[in-house]
Amino acid sequence: MSQTSGSGGEGHPGTPIGPGELNLMNSRARELLLKYWDFRLFGGALRRHGIDLGDAVVLDAGCGSGYSTSLIWEMFRPRELLACDVMPEQVERARARGLPATVFVGDITSLHLADRSCDAAFVLGVLHHCSNWREGLAQVARVLRDGGVLLLEEPGKQHIAFERAILGWTYTCDSGFNLEELRLELARVGLAVIEEKPLYFGLFGSFLCAKMASHTSARYVVARRLLRTLSTAGDMAASHQVPA
């Protein structure tokens, strides 16, 4: 769950997070929070909107040690699972889990994936570590198919201030990142917020977003119904064709 471009952090140039935060991200406490808090919110949001990831190509962008990737597999059983992190040592930890996933070194601000190649993406506390977080969000939007979903969680101003006080540094305060700016940027790159819930007593925001079929679509539901209608119509037309 650590991705960025650039350098900095507790005197360790080139690392997205310092050793203290890295230990926290890889801790058992963080894993328990992910399993019993973060992913329960995501699972509930997906169920409420009738979204099944079973036949989906899913990306875990900023997978860290791979624990979030393992939860995606356990809970949703996607058809194809991709996971990347900018830190090679984290990628090695993720690969060691032996998951049925393609795990690779990759920066969220420069994803080497084809346009519209994923049905869903998880981004868990990654963007606020990026010096160019807007480009990271744009890259995620680019690789999502129309009607695809983004499961996103990021901190608000209070947590960011706490992070700087504890760690003594953060890209976030210099990059203009906050939840208000994040919401504006989501809309700008064509991702509609379908559901937003407070996480960790309001210190973070948990978002279910969807890529619109067009920038003029008012709601994800409209886009998804349109896509389903077109797909169903195509299937029916094909089934009624008479072989030559």
N, C-alpha and C positions, 0 to 999 in steps of 0.2 A: 504494500500500500504506500509505496514511496516512489514518486516520479517527479523529475524536473529536468530542466536544462539549465546550464550555467554552473556556477560554483558557489561555495560558501558553506557555512555551518560549523560552528564550534571549532574553527581553525582547521577544517578538513576540506580543502578546496576540491571541487568536483563531486562531492557527495551531496545527495539531496537532503539527507537528514543526518544529524549528529549521532554519536554512539549511544547517548542516553535515550533519545527518542527511538532509535532503532531497537534497543532492548525492550522498550515499552511496546512497540509494534509487534515484536515477536514473543511477547509474554503470554503466559497462560491466562492471565486476567483479561487481556485484550481478546483472546480467542473466545472466552466465555461471553464477553459482551457482544461480540459479533454473532455468536450462535443464538443467544437467548434474548437479544434486544434488537440489534440492527436487522438481522435477517428475518426475524419475526415480523417486523414492520414491512419489509419488502414482500414477504410471502403474503401477508394480509392484503396489501395494496394490489398485488397481481390477481389474487382471487376475486377481490371486489370488482375488478374490471374485466374478469373473464379471460385473462391472459395466461396461456399455457406455454411454457418454454420447452416442452418435451421434444418438439420437432425443430428447435431453433439452433442457429449458430450463435454462440454466446461468447463475448469477450470480457475478460476480467483485466481491465487496464490499470496497472499499478498493483499487481497481485501480491507483492511482498513475498513473504515466506510460503505463500500458496494456501494458507488456511482458508481464506475467503474462496479460493478456487475449489477447495474440497467441499465447502458448504454449498456452492452452486451446484456441484455434481450431486451431492447427497439429496438436496431438496428438489431440484428441478430436472435432473437427468437429461440435459440437452443433447441433441443429435451430434453436435460438434462443440468442443470447448477450447477456447484459446485463452492464453494468459501471458502477460508480459510485465516486466519491471525493468527499470533503467539500471538497477544495481545487479551486477552479475552474481554476487554472493547470495542475494535473495532469490534469484532465478534458480541457482543450484539447490537451495533449500526447497523450493517449490517442486523442482523435478524429482527430488529424493522422495517425495510423497507417493510417487508411482501412480498418479492419477491418469485417467484416460483423457489427457489434454495435451495440446501442443503448447509448450511453455518456452518462451524465447525472450532474449534481451531486447527491450524496445522502449522508446521514449514516447510518452503520450502526446507530446507536442510535435512528433514526427512519426506517426504510425505507418509502417510499411505494409499496409493492407489495402486491398482494392476498394474503390468506392462502392458503397451499398453492399458490402459483403457480409454484414452481420445483422442478425435479427434483434439482438439485445446486447447491452453493455452494462457492466457494473463499474462504477468509479467511486471508490470508498476512501474519502479523506485524502485524495491525491492532488487535486487542483490547487489547493492553497499552498502546496509546496513548490509550485511551478512559478518561475520568474515570468513566464509567458503563459499564464493560465488560460487566457482567452483562446490562444492557438490550440491548446490542449482540448478545450471544449469543442472548437471548430473541427478538429481532427476526429473526435468521437462522432460528431454529427455527420461528418463525411462518410464514415465507414458504416453507418446505420442505413438500413433500407427504409424506404418510405413506410410509415406505420410501425417501424421498429421502436423499441423502448430503451430508455436509459434509467437505470437504478443508481441514484446519486446521493451521496451524503458528504456534507462539508460543514465546517464550523462557522459560527457567527463571530461578531466583533469581540464579544466577551472572552471566548475561548482563545481567539487570536492574541488578544492582549495578555492573557494568562500564559500562552505559549511563549511569547517574547520575554515575559518576566522570568519564567522558569529557565528557558533555554538560552536567553541572552541574544537570540537572533531569530530571524525568520524572513523568508522572502516576502511573506504575505503583506506586511505593512508597507513595503515599497512597491508592490505590484498593483495596488488598488483593489485587492480582493476583499469582498465582503458579500454577504448573502443578497443584499440589495442589488449590487452590481452583477452578481451571478444570475439572478432572475432576469435582469435586462439582457444579459448576454445569451442566455438560453433562448429567449424569444428571437434575438437577432440571428442566431444560427439555425432557426427553424425547429426548435425543440419546445413543445408546449408542456407546461407543468399540469399534469392531470391530477396529481394529489401531492400535498406537502404536509408532513407531520414533524413536530418538534422531536428531537432526539437528545438523550442525555440532559433531560430537564431544560430543554431549550438552548443548550450550548451549541448544538448542531442542528442542521435541517436535513430531513430525509425526504427525497423527491422521487416520484415516479413521473417520468417525462416521456414524450413520444415525438418522433420525427413526423412532421406533417407531410401529406402528399403534395401540398403546395403551401406557400407562405400565407395564403389567404384563408386557409382552413381555420375555423374558429376553435375547434376542439379536436383532440385526438380521436374521440369516438366517431366523429364524422368521417375522418380519414380512414379509420379502420373499417367502418361499415362499407365505405365506398370500395376499398380494396377487396373485402370479402365478396361484395356483390359482383365486382368485375371477375374475380376468380371463379365464383360459382357459375356465372354466365358462360365463361370460357369453357369450363368443364362440361356443362350441359350441351353446349354447341358441339363440342368434340364428340360427346357420346351419341349425338343424333346424326353424325355424319355417315353417309353411306359409302363403303369402300368402293374405290374405282374398279 
